[in-house]
């Protein structure tokens, strides 16, 4: 930044470099008649990176930790769109129908809580909007700002050791919500979440009743008649979608910086 030649002995991080410049400028102000002597003997050094490739790699590692969080945000939005837009019970009590309840509890060692089923069901449209505005938009806003702040911090860090430490430490910010829930959440809420059943976003039941040759014929017909979008979607099976998103985000972050 000062227009001088980089050498290992004159390379400092931004904090040390700015402090050394401040001391030099202060000496200029105190002793204006000794400007040439101060310039000769007081060298603030230069601010710069020790290795540009290490910096880019650490930014990529940092973005990899962000990609998983972005995927969870997208999956949450997909879930809101997939469930019915009408009120349905999420908690049900299912007694065994194949035998007496007390006998089943004795044989399997069950309690009444084991017969309580928690599953994802329908949600009214106004509650979907509330979840979108209160949960998903703030999470995406925080993700976007962490991406910008983390990229700027890593790109402005000169020392290799500091870059590596910062790239791993920044991922901790995204774990704050899990930390808050694990620390402050009630036992009842934890139990409910542990009992929550999976909600598949796709189904393969229509393939279960087909014979092997029918499945193969249907697959070949789909591949033969596939349009451009379906072919591009098939290509993502060879290259993971997360890798594409991570690489694209990395390039965009570097260009933004």
Beta strands, then each sheet from edge to edge (+ up, - down):
strand 1: 11-12
strand 2: 46-47
strand 3: 91-93
strand 4: 116-118
sheet 1: 1+ 2+
sheet 2: 3+ 4-
end
